[in-house]
Amino acid sequence: MFFDHYYLLLVVPTLILSMFAQIKVKSAFSKYSQIRCSKNISGREAAQIILKENSITDVAVESVSGSLTDHYDPRSKKLRLSEPVYSQPTIAAVGVAAHEAGHAIQHAKGYGPLGLRSTMVPVANIGSRFGPLLAIGGLMFSIPLLLDIGIFLFGAAVLFYVITLPVEFNASARALAMLQSNNILSQQELVGAKKVLSAAAMTYVASALTAIMSLLRLILIARGRRR
């Protein structure tokens, strides 16, 4: 790792925020995983209700191993829920499942930011993996072109993180609206689901801030070296 005062001033605070966000989401999920919803609906059932309500019949709901590994795959049209979410009739399970169903609704309705994020996945993967390495290599060996390529690639990864924010916030908003309109959760239970989804959203904000500050750090170092 290439250390400097910009790393301490810009990146470290966001890394601390990221750790706090991870603790917060695990705490909220753990708390509301202990509270059964009054209608005894599992995460799988909640997702299926929401998909049916939106006339989405070509998305399969599957169980996947792990914890908090829930996701919607737009390529295979599969909504994958971790075991604690898939089978348990808890507030946390229903909230998370509804959020993933929100992504399926985005896909079905052609939500622009989701499509843009999906197309950026290959570039973002390359940029996040090789961008910082090329930039630091350019700095260490005084190769401006290599530095610029590294910053450009990492910039594409940062853009992916930024685009992720409206996608996630919109999915949560759709989830809460559908849980309420379909009476899947009571008003009191909706408060708990919102806390779980808000905590999860905080992790995306922290990741985006870390990426932005890391990019800014590289740009400032590069500017300093060129003076």
Secondary structure, DSSP 8 states (H G I E B T S, - for coil): ----HHIIIIIHHHHHHHHHHHHHHHHHHHHHTSSB-TT---HHHHHHHHHHHTT--S-EEEEESSSS--EEETTTTEEEEEHHHHS--BHHHHHHHHHHHHHHHHHHTT-HHHHHHHHHHHHHHHHHHHHHHHHHHHHHTT-HHHHHHHHHHHHHHHHHHHHHHHHHHHHHHHHHHHHHHTTSS-HHHHHHHHHHHHHHHHHHHHHHHHHHHHHHHHHHHHHHHH-
